[in-house]
Every structure is written in structure tokens, then in C-alpha cells.
Amino acid sequence: MTEKVKSNNAEGVGLDSFFCEKAGMTRVFDSKGNHIPVTVVKIIPNYITQVKTLEKDGYESYQIGYGSKKEKLVSKPIKGHVKKSKIEICLDNFSEFKSPGLEVTKDNVGKAVAVSNFKEDTYIDVTAVTKGKGFQGVIKKYGFSGGPAAHGSHFHRGTGSIGNRATPGRVFKGKKMPGRMGGKNQTVQNLKIHEINLDKGYILIKGSVPGAKGGFVKVSKAVKK
């Protein structure tokens, strides 16, 4: 895996985003002895599997493939799609990168995505799928205070009043109600890269990022910096 990552960064195409794998959290110490909480992400191979053009698709973008699997676990249509790009790894996850200033050429099909555009102390935006919490009530999901805890009270952890009078006689759209929590795409902006090690294939990001260990994380250049 390390050898693939080295070639990925030495000869690849530099883009403003790439995918990596969340390994967990730890802490490091600076020169003054202060500890800094960081998230460790593993650099994985990213490849350009398809090019979208104005003539054929109506817009320009790169389709990126990442996340390899055993050959028997990948469907035949995906195998054929990857094989058409002359990529030997069985990829199973795909995403498109679209940018106004992105130079799109068909010659880059099959090439790896480089991480050379990202340096230490640069700001990034991180996108991932948050941990799923299942069906939760309003106290855990939205931080409602709830009712009195006394035995005589019949209102403890409930939602409370949600309706109105005869006018408008309905519950407003977007009302905070119990329901499914987590398991959605979330972006944390303006995080900073503390360390990037291409030889060992990892990146240390200051602070926490969404998602569980082993999940895929999208790292992009910060749009507000």
C-alpha cells in the first residue's frame, strides 16, 4: 500500500480534492509542550476513472475512483468501467470533482490523483458521513431541556406542543421532531493540516472530523480561506 501511495503522489494529477480513510484520533506536542488533538487520516490511492466533457455531457469534471475491494466483491459493470480506464485495482467508490478553473483533459484518464497540492499549515474543508445514531428523541437530537423530573409531572422527555390554533391549523414544515439522527453528509470548514507524511502515507488534521474509523473522508482546499 505504501508503494502505491508513493507513486500516487510522485506522478499523479494535482487536484483540489482527494479521498482518504479515517484512522482515528490522537494528540501531538508542539515545541512549547502544548498538546494538540489531531485526526489521523490514511492516504489511499485515488484514480481518474472518467472525464466529463462539454461535447458529450454538457459540463466538465473528473470522476475519481477510490476504495479498493476484492475482485469477487465488485460487480461486473463496475469492473468493466474501471478496466476501461486501464486501472488494475478493483475500485468500488466514485465521485466527481467539478471546479470552474479546473483544466479537464482526456489524457488524464487512468492517472492517479496527487496530494502534492496540500502542504502543512494549510486550511482545508473535510466532508464525511457522520456516525448514525438511529431514531432519537428531541432531547438528544436537538438539546431540548425537557420537563420536570418529579413524579407528578406527566411531561419528562417529550416533544411538547407542536401545533397552533385553528389558524393556520397545521404543523409548520421543518418543526424539530424525533427522528433519525446522524448518517448524513457533513462538512467541517477551515481545519488545518498539522503534518503530512507522504512516505508513511498519513495526514494529521487539527481537531476532529466527521465519520467513524475506517470511513472515507473527502479533503478539499478551503473555499473561505
PARO-807046 format. One line per field, with one value per residue (C-alpha): x, y, z; residue in one letter. Coordinates in Angstrom, 3 decimals. Layout:
% PARO-807046
x = (X; ...);
y = (Y; ...);
z = (Z; ...);
marza = (A; ...);
% end
This chain:
% PARO-807046
x = (0.000; 2.856; 4.455; 1.175; 0.826; 4.369; 3.713; 0.342; 1.992; 5.050; 3.407; -0.235; -2.507; -2.847; -6.493; -8.183; -9.766; -8.994; -10.349; -8.643; -9.552; -10.109; -7.824; -8.735; -7.615; -4.508; -2.506; 0.864; 3.007; 4.378; 7.711; 6.230; 4.913; 1.253; -0.725; -2.701; -5.609; -5.376; -7.256; -5.159; -6.252; -4.656; -3.756; -5.292; -4.912; -7.267; -7.564; -9.260; -11.720; -13.663; -13.651; -16.872; -16.710; -18.855; -19.438; -20.720; -22.006; -22.670; -20.157; -16.533; -15.378; -13.241; -14.712; -12.490; -12.405; -11.171; -11.582; -10.340; -12.076; -11.533; -12.394; -15.192; -16.934; -17.132; -19.983; -19.303; -20.461; -18.066; -15.257; -15.791; -15.913; -12.598; -10.991; -11.874; -9.696; -6.798; -6.654; -5.552; -7.087; -10.749; -12.275; -15.771; -16.413; -16.728; -17.193; -16.983; -14.788; -16.073; -14.329; -14.611; -10.841; -10.172; -8.352; -10.007; -8.223; -8.921; -5.203; -5.511; -7.851; -6.268; -3.784; -3.503; -4.528; -1.573; -1.616; 1.227; -1.136; -1.640; 1.028; 1.383; -0.428; -2.860; -6.600; -8.898; -12.568; -13.365; -16.528; -17.693; -20.786; -21.485; -21.965; -25.510; -27.351; -30.629; -34.057; -33.637; -35.849; -35.706; -33.586; -30.662; -31.209; -31.751; -30.856; -34.383; -34.492; -37.494; -39.958; -39.741; -38.362; -40.889; -43.296; -46.323; -45.266; -46.528; -44.060; -40.476; -38.657; -41.460; -41.575; -44.182; -46.697; -46.104; -49.317; -51.158; -54.701; -57.373; -55.243; -53.162; -54.372; -51.293; -47.756; -45.188; -42.764; -39.308; -40.567; -37.968; -39.355; -37.997; -36.459; -33.389; -30.164; -26.760; -25.764; -25.672; -23.035; -21.404; -18.635; -16.331; -14.662; -11.312; -9.470; -5.678; -3.199; -0.720; 1.503; 1.555; 3.839; 3.791; 6.400; 4.335; 1.036; -0.799; -2.045; -2.627; -5.544; -6.022; -9.282; -11.973; -13.618; -16.987; -17.386; -16.323; -12.978; -12.420; -14.803; -13.918; -13.135; -13.030; -10.294; -10.594; -8.935; -10.797; -13.247; -13.357; -9.613);
y = (0.000; 2.389; 1.864; 2.724; 5.878; 6.969; 6.609; 8.252; 11.441; 11.445; 11.066; 11.929; 14.773; 17.567; 18.358; 20.465; 17.418; 13.798; 10.963; 9.291; 6.920; 7.951; 6.024; 7.639; 10.411; 11.037; 14.001; 15.533; 18.067; 21.322; 22.960; 24.583; 21.313; 22.045; 19.029; 19.332; 16.942; 15.643; 13.258; 10.709; 10.001; 7.404; 8.367; 5.881; 5.664; 7.881; 7.446; 9.381; 6.853; 9.094; 12.562; 14.511; 16.874; 19.718; 17.993; 14.723; 15.505; 19.242; 20.043; 19.377; 17.333; 14.419; 11.223; 9.877; 6.250; 5.201; 2.431; -0.910; -4.250; -7.900; -8.677; -11.090; -8.346; -5.885; -6.059; -6.703; -3.272; -1.530; -3.917; -3.023; 0.693; 0.552; -1.739; 0.765; 3.290; 0.759; 0.679; -2.594; -2.019; -3.008; 0.317; 0.471; 4.130; 7.034; 10.784; 13.752; 16.824; 19.917; 23.274; 26.396; 26.725; 23.014; 22.012; 18.813; 16.630; 13.065; 12.270; 12.101; 9.076; 6.263; 8.518; 8.773; 11.854; 13.524; 15.008; 17.374; 20.392; 20.097; 21.303; 21.672; 24.595; 24.953; 25.243; 22.503; 21.521; 17.956; 16.113; 12.715; 10.755; 11.249; 8.369; 7.023; 7.338; 5.695; 7.021; 9.602; 11.979; 15.752; 15.979; 14.083; 15.212; 18.943; 19.564; 20.288; 20.823; 18.565; 18.847; 18.449; 15.158; 14.972; 12.030; 14.268; 15.697; 13.932; 15.772; 14.475; 13.897; 14.545; 16.992; 19.327; 21.345; 21.296; 22.697; 26.019; 27.269; 26.995; 29.331; 28.001; 24.695; 22.708; 21.939; 24.145; 22.488; 21.933; 21.543; 19.854; 16.390; 12.977; 11.017; 9.534; 11.132; 11.085; 9.158; 12.221; 14.156; 16.856; 19.333; 20.930; 24.031; 25.704; 22.863; 22.964; 20.302; 19.815; 17.272; 15.400; 12.401; 11.011; 8.326; 6.707; 7.657; 9.653; 13.177; 14.762; 17.215; 19.534; 18.835; 16.270; 15.326; 13.655; 9.915; 6.654; 4.885; 3.238; 5.596; 7.614; 11.309; 13.932; 16.533; 19.729; 23.110; 25.581; 27.687; 30.507; 30.996);
z = (0.000; 0.817; -2.597; -4.333; -2.266; -3.184; -6.906; -6.402; -5.186; -7.422; -10.825; -10.215; -11.267; -8.727; -7.889; -5.216; -3.537; -2.782; -0.658; 2.279; 5.116; 8.726; 11.085; 14.424; 16.772; 18.834; 20.129; 19.357; 21.188; 19.846; 20.683; 23.823; 25.184; 24.419; 23.278; 20.034; 19.322; 15.761; 13.495; 11.629; 8.061; 5.835; 2.281; -0.156; -3.952; -5.957; -9.719; -12.511; -13.943; -16.337; -17.860; -18.421; -21.404; -22.710; -26.038; -24.582; -21.086; -21.138; -18.383; -17.476; -14.477; -13.382; -11.982; -9.198; -8.101; -4.674; -2.096; -3.449; -2.831; -3.671; -7.267; -6.321; -4.302; -7.210; -9.719; -13.396; -14.631; -12.218; -13.213; -16.865; -16.084; -14.186; -16.762; -19.495; -17.675; -17.622; -13.821; -12.260; -8.802; -8.263; -7.207; -5.759; -4.861; -7.277; -7.028; -9.386; -8.904; -10.624; -10.492; -12.709; -13.051; -13.477; -16.662; -17.894; -20.456; -21.550; -21.337; -17.530; -17.557; -15.573; -13.802; -10.026; -8.051; -6.331; -2.839; -3.651; -3.720; 0.047; 2.474; 6.235; 7.932; 5.013; 5.580; 4.300; 4.272; 5.341; 4.251; 5.507; 6.530; 10.238; 12.661; 12.635; 15.976; 14.978; 15.993; 18.768; 20.721; 20.735; 23.908; 22.405; 18.823; 19.385; 23.040; 24.303; 28.081; 28.716; 31.574; 35.361; 36.685; 39.565; 39.738; 39.495; 36.169; 33.079; 30.854; 31.102; 27.797; 25.373; 22.488; 23.940; 21.963; 18.223; 16.804; 16.502; 16.792; 14.145; 12.071; 10.376; 11.826; 10.882; 11.995; 10.318; 7.936; 9.457; 13.023; 15.253; 15.917; 16.976; 14.145; 12.567; 13.755; 12.043; 8.938; 6.681; 4.765; 6.846; 6.028; 8.595; 7.202; 7.846; 9.538; 9.347; 8.284; 11.112; 9.378; 6.080; 5.594; 2.061; 2.769; 5.527; 3.932; 6.594; 7.321; 10.730; 10.787; 13.757; 15.555; 14.860; 11.574; 10.941; 10.478; 12.068; 11.938; 8.587; 6.801; 3.728; 4.165; 1.432; 1.897; -0.137; -0.223; 1.986; -0.016; 2.558; 3.003);
marza = (M; T; E; K; V; K; S; N; N; A; E; G; V; G; L; D; S; F; F; C; E; K; A; G; M; T; R; V; F; D; S; K; G; N; H; I; P; V; T; V; V; K; I; I; P; N; Y; I; T; Q; V; K; T; L; E; K; D; G; Y; E; S; Y; Q; I; G; Y; G; S; K; K; E; K; L; V; S; K; P; I; K; G; H; V; K; K; S; K; I; E; I; C; L; D; N; F; S; E; F; K; S; P; G; L; E; V; T; K; D; N; V; G; K; A; V; A; V; S; N; F; K; E; D; T; Y; I; D; V; T; A; V; T; K; G; K; G; F; Q; G; V; I; K; K; Y; G; F; S; G; G; P; A; A; H; G; S; H; F; H; R; G; T; G; S; I; G; N; R; A; T; P; G; R; V; F; K; G; K; K; M; P; G; R; M; G; G; K; N; Q; T; V; Q; N; L; K; I; H; E; I; N; L; D; K; G; Y; I; L; I; K; G; S; V; P; G; A; K; G; G; F; V; K; V; S; K; A; V; K; K);
% end
